[in-house]
């Protein structure tokens, strides 16, 4: 009887320990974005390199020049751009909670752009969705194609997505 009582106490303590160490639910707090270069027209916060994203104003965004972004990524890093394109495949959720999707520009499937955003910006995109994207150029993104080749495409951190009807 004593053994059963001791065993019961040990099991109860172990269950309590497991219950106390479970991971709390993920916070829905706003995500702060860190960038090396401040966005033109934004204000810096202290000296941390963090910036405040200015209120959205469509006129601040220039139509994206695909060739310029792809050929001269360093010169274009930090520029506010916009483009309309078609989603190549359903968007994917990354380990950090961000969402990514490859989007091709107009009818040219060889002009791909990698886009990344957080769920607060927009939900998932599906293949063949036509969207207008507003964001900031953050350089070049490399990915491995289904055939195994490594491709480099312009990379946009998205501030706003408009799903075209």
C-alpha positions in Angstrom: 0.0 0.0 0.0 2.9 2.3 0.9 4.4 1.7 -2.5 1.2 2.6 -4.3 0.9 5.8 -2.3 4.5 6.8 -3.1 4.0 6.0 -6.8 0.8 8.1 -6.9 2.7 11.0 -5.3 5.5 10.7 -7.8 3.2 10.5 -10.8 1.2 13.6 -9.5 4.4 15.6 -9.1 5.6 14.6 -12.6 2.3 15.6 -14.2 2.4 19.0 -12.3 6.0 19.6 -13.6 5.0 18.9 -17.2 1.9 21.1 -16.9 4.1 24.0 -15.6 6.7 23.7 -18.4 4.3 23.8 -21.3 4.9 26.6 -23.8 2.5 29.5 -23.4 0.4 30.5 -26.4 2.1 32.7 -29.1 1.6 36.4 -28.4 -0.4 38.4 -30.9 1.6 41.5 -30.2 2.6 43.6 -33.2 5.9 42.6 -34.8 8.7 45.1 -35.0 10.6 45.1 -38.2 14.4 45.7 -38.1 16.2 47.0 -41.2 19.7 48.1 -41.7 18.7 51.1 -43.9 15.9 53.4 -42.8 13.0 53.9 -45.2 13.1 57.3 -46.9 10.7 59.6 -45.0 10.7 57.5 -41.8 11.9 58.5 -38.4 14.6 56.6 -36.6 14.0 55.4 -33.1 16.9 56.1 -30.8 20.1 54.5 -32.2 18.9 50.9 -32.5 18.5 50.9 -36.3 14.8 50.2 -35.8 12.4 52.4 -37.8 8.8 53.4 -37.7 7.0 52.5 -40.8 5.2 55.7 -42.0 1.5 55.6 -42.5 0.6 54.1 -45.8 0.4 56.5 -48.7 0.1 55.0 -52.1 1.9 57.9 -53.8 5.1 57.1 -51.8 5.5 53.8 -53.8 7.0 53.8 -57.3 6.2 51.1 -59.9 8.8 48.4 -59.7 11.5 48.2 -62.4 12.2 44.5 -62.4 15.4 44.7 -64.3 16.8 47.5 -62.1 15.9 45.6 -58.9 17.4 42.4 -60.1 20.6 43.9 -61.7 21.4 46.5 -59.0 19.9 45.2 -55.7 22.3 47.3 -53.5 21.3 50.6 -55.2 17.6 49.8 -54.8 17.7 48.4 -51.3 15.3 50.5 -49.1 13.2 51.8 -52.0 9.4 51.8 -51.7 8.0 49.9 -54.7 4.7 48.5 -55.9 3.8 46.0 -58.6 0.9 43.9 -59.8 1.5 40.2 -60.4 0.2 36.6 -60.2 1.0 34.3 -57.4 3.0 31.3 -58.6 2.2 28.9 -55.8 0.3 28.9 -52.5 2.1 31.0 -49.9 4.2 29.3 -47.2 4.6 30.1 -43.5 8.2 30.5 -42.4 9.7 29.4 -39.0 9.5 33.0 -37.7 5.8 33.3 -38.5 6.2 35.4 -41.6 4.5 34.4 -44.9 6.3 34.1 -48.2 5.2 33.7 -51.8 6.8 33.9 -55.3 4.9 36.3 -57.5 5.5 36.7 -61.2 5.2 40.1 -62.9 2.6 40.5 -65.7 2.6 37.6 -68.1 6.4 36.9 -67.7 6.9 33.9 -65.5 10.6 34.4 -65.7 10.3 37.7 -63.8 9.7 36.4 -60.3 9.7 38.3 -57.1 10.0 36.9 -53.6 7.6 38.6 -51.2 7.6 38.3 -47.4 5.0 39.7 -44.9 3.6 39.1 -41.5 0.0 37.8 -40.9 -1.0 41.2 -39.6 -0.4 42.5 -43.1 -2.4 39.9 -45.1 -3.3 36.2 -44.8 -2.3 33.5 -47.2 -2.2 33.9 -51.0 -3.2 31.0 -53.3 -1.8 30.1 -56.7 -3.1 32.3 -59.5 -4.3 35.1 -57.2 -3.7 38.4 -58.9 -2.4 41.0 -56.4 -1.0 44.5 -56.1 1.9 44.5 -53.7 3.4 47.6 -51.9 6.6 47.1 -50.0 10.3 47.9 -49.6 13.1 46.3 -51.6 15.4 44.3 -49.3 17.8 42.9 -51.8 18.1 39.5 -53.5 16.5 36.2 -52.4 18.0 32.8 -53.5 15.9 29.7 -53.7 16.3 26.2 -55.1 13.9 25.3 -57.9 12.1 22.0 -58.3 14.7 21.0 -60.9 17.5 21.7 -58.3 18.9 24.9 -59.8 19.6 27.9 -57.6 17.7 31.1 -58.6 18.1 34.7 -57.5 15.2 37.1 -57.6 14.4 40.5 -56.1 13.0 40.4 -52.5 10.3 42.6 -51.2 9.2 43.1 -47.6 5.5 43.7 -48.0 3.6 46.5 -46.2 0.3 46.0 -48.1 -1.3 43.5 -50.4 -4.5 44.2 -52.5 -6.2 41.1 -53.9 -7.5 41.9 -57.4 -11.1 40.8 -58.1 
